[in-house]
Amino acid sequence: MHGFTEEDLILYLYKEISTEQSMLIEDALANDWALKEKFEVMSAAFNDLKKLSLSPRKSAVEKILQYASSSTQKLPSSV
């Protein structure tokens, strides 16, 4: 029994665990097919996330800029 959680596997994916813990997870992955299957699903999702390119819609940016412009015009000159 390994006792590794999904959080442990995520930390392993992001390389945010100790070398010792990493070796224990690697050993568990080599010997526990259910854990390996879960890890492979998480790893595929992790790799898909890295491929995403997110940015706001142009209309959202324009609205923010309009709001910023109009709100600065309302400020008193002493500010």
C-alpha positions as CSV (number, residue, x, y, z in Angstrom):
1,M,0.0,0.0,0.0
2,H,1.5,3.3,-1.1
3,G,-0.9,5.9,0.4
4,F,-0.2,8.6,-2.2
5,T,-3.0,11.0,-2.8
6,E,-3.9,12.9,-6.0
7,E,-2.3,15.9,-4.4
8,D,1.0,14.0,-4.1
9,L,0.9,13.1,-7.8
10,I,0.2,16.7,-8.7
11,L,3.2,17.8,-6.7
12,Y,5.2,15.1,-8.4
13,L,4.1,16.4,-11.8
14,Y,5.1,19.9,-11.0
15,K,8.4,18.7,-9.4
16,E,7.5,20.3,-6.1
17,I,8.5,17.4,-3.8
18,S,11.7,16.2,-2.3
19,T,14.0,13.8,-4.1
20,E,13.1,11.1,-1.5
21,Q,9.4,11.5,-2.0
22,S,9.9,11.5,-5.7
23,M,11.7,8.2,-5.6
24,L,9.0,6.7,-3.4
25,I,6.3,7.8,-5.9
26,E,8.3,6.4,-8.8
27,D,8.6,3.1,-7.0
28,A,4.9,3.0,-6.3
29,L,4.1,3.9,-9.9
30,A,6.3,0.9,-11.1
31,N,4.5,-1.5,-8.8
32,D,0.9,-0.3,-8.6
33,W,-1.0,-0.4,-11.9
34,A,-4.1,1.5,-10.5
35,L,-1.9,4.4,-9.3
36,K,0.0,4.3,-12.6
37,E,-3.2,4.5,-14.5
38,K,-4.4,7.5,-12.4
39,F,-1.1,9.2,-12.8
40,E,-1.1,8.7,-16.6
41,V,-4.6,10.4,-16.8
42,M,-3.3,13.3,-14.6
43,S,-0.1,13.5,-16.7
44,A,-2.1,13.7,-20.0
45,A,-4.3,16.5,-18.5
46,F,-1.2,18.3,-17.2
47,N,0.4,18.2,-20.7
48,D,-2.8,19.4,-22.3
49,L,-3.0,22.3,-19.9
50,K,0.5,23.4,-20.9
51,K,-0.7,23.7,-24.6
52,L,-3.5,26.1,-23.8
53,S,-3.1,29.7,-24.7
54,L,-5.6,31.9,-22.8
55,S,-6.2,35.6,-23.3
56,P,-9.1,37.9,-22.7
57,R,-11.5,38.8,-25.4
58,K,-10.7,42.1,-27.2
59,S,-14.1,43.5,-26.1
60,A,-13.3,42.8,-22.4
61,V,-10.0,44.7,-22.7
62,E,-11.7,47.6,-24.4
63,K,-14.4,47.9,-21.7
64,I,-11.7,47.9,-19.0
65,L,-9.8,50.6,-20.8
66,Q,-13.0,52.7,-21.3
67,Y,-13.8,52.3,-17.6
68,A,-10.3,53.3,-16.6
69,S,-10.3,56.3,-18.9
70,S,-13.7,57.5,-17.7
71,S,-12.9,57.0,-14.0
72,T,-9.7,59.0,-14.2
73,Q,-11.6,61.9,-15.8
74,K,-13.8,62.1,-12.7
75,L,-10.9,62.5,-10.3
76,P,-10.3,65.9,-8.8
77,S,-7.2,67.6,-10.1
78,S,-5.6,67.6,-6.6
79,V,-5.3,63.8,-6.5
